[in-house]
Amino acid sequence: MSTTAAAAPRVSERARKMPASPIRRLMPLADAAKARGVHVYHLNIGQPDIETPACMREKLAKAERVLAYSPSGGTPEYVASLSTYYAKLGFTLGPDQLLATTGGSEALLFALFACTEAGDEAILVEPFYTNYNSFAGLAGVTLRPVKARGEDGFHLPPDAAFEAVLTPRTRVFLLCNPSNPTGTVYTREEVERVGAFCRRHGLFLISDEVYREFVYDGRVATSALSLPDSDDFVIVVDSLSKRYSACGIRLGCLATRNPDVHSAALRMAQGRLSPPGLAQLVALGASEVGPEYVAGVQAEYQKRRDVLFEGLGRIPGVFLAKPEGAFYFVARLPVADTDDFAAWLLSDFSHEGATVMVAPASGFYATPGLGKDEVRIAYVLNVDDLRASVKLLEVALQRYREQRGRGQAQPPV
Ligand SMILES: Cc1ncc(COP(=O)(O)O)c(C=O)c1O
């Protein structure tokens, strides 16, 4: 019997459409720069340099001799610690309203899968956390972005803008507060406006609050959990990654008072068996972290923000609104294509043996063509390194414009 070879199998359309992270895409260029002996200041990624509290790290010594699966929704001790954390914020959440997840990332995935069918749509403000593109792609959800303006500090546009992208397939409003990448902290009035919009149109509100503690100048982040009559439609995504400078712990949670959403997420969690067990052990140490830790971290990041805001604001043609929270901002640069500029910084530029890595902002938008003259900057380096980074960016912008010449955007007058 003769056999003919079938065409080679191809990866799925979903796989082909999956974007590379704009935060990590340029890493090979950064590695090559380092191999040439160039020091690279990383302003591209939200990996804080602050130590994870010792009271958490010490818990590792208490690991059992068998590193077993934990219950799919989390160990009773970890879930109880989450209840205590939320109680301190003024929210009563029981074990059947909380679910341990592998980082906030998995909570986002579970929330999207629980609330949407493939082909449904989610409204969100752009620029947005770039990985929402990936999560939406996995869930088959189309993002319907509404543009926020840097001149308004990236605060919410009027409701009419959201009404304009609403369709019969809209199921979800995805809000990130405080915002990565813009550093915007939405006011209570804005969060209430989003809540009212969701209620009016029967949408779920997935509120990503992983930067809740990172708010400056006396601001307070308004949790969607505080919205009145929100029990049926609010899902909060949370994470220990940034709060305790513990990104590698890979632990977070999903919080919702909607029993159907919780039950669906728990069944998904059962499919992946268990959230990380060692992480849940380490997380128990968080109950010993005092308010002075959060206050100290807040003060440190506010100082860093000020250094960058003042330093970058002095560079001709650079525009940024003063960030209010998280540890990122989106800055407009006097260049036409920040994808090219960010790659050039790593492959063609160095000054006194160093360069900077930034994330081109186009990957933080869903609308093609937007963000081409913007970068996202993370301020997770110490103040001295940030000052050095500002100087490098100033020199780089001047040299880049001299080299690339025509075709570059002129600084706004
Ligand atoms: C806005 C936002 N949400 C969610 C996450 C996911 O965090 P993790 O999976 O580390 O908890 C991040 C990480 O950077 C983030 O910036």
The ligand as a Gaussian input file, in Angstrom:
#p B3LYP/6-31G(d) Opt

LIG

0 1
 C       -1.367000      45.226000      35.243000
 C       -0.840000      43.869000      35.519000
 N       -1.687000      42.878000      35.744000
 C       -1.268000      41.628000      35.980000
 C        0.073000      41.338000      36.000000
 C        0.475000      39.925000      36.219000
 O        1.247000      39.778000      37.340000
 P        1.679000      38.389000      37.947000
 O        1.227000      37.305000      37.030000
 O        3.146000      38.454000      38.113000
 O        0.966000      38.322000      39.256000
 C        1.012000      42.338000      35.774000
 C        2.447000      42.069000      35.748000
 O        3.282000      42.868000      35.415000
 C        0.542000      43.648000      35.534000
 O        1.376000      44.664000      35.308000

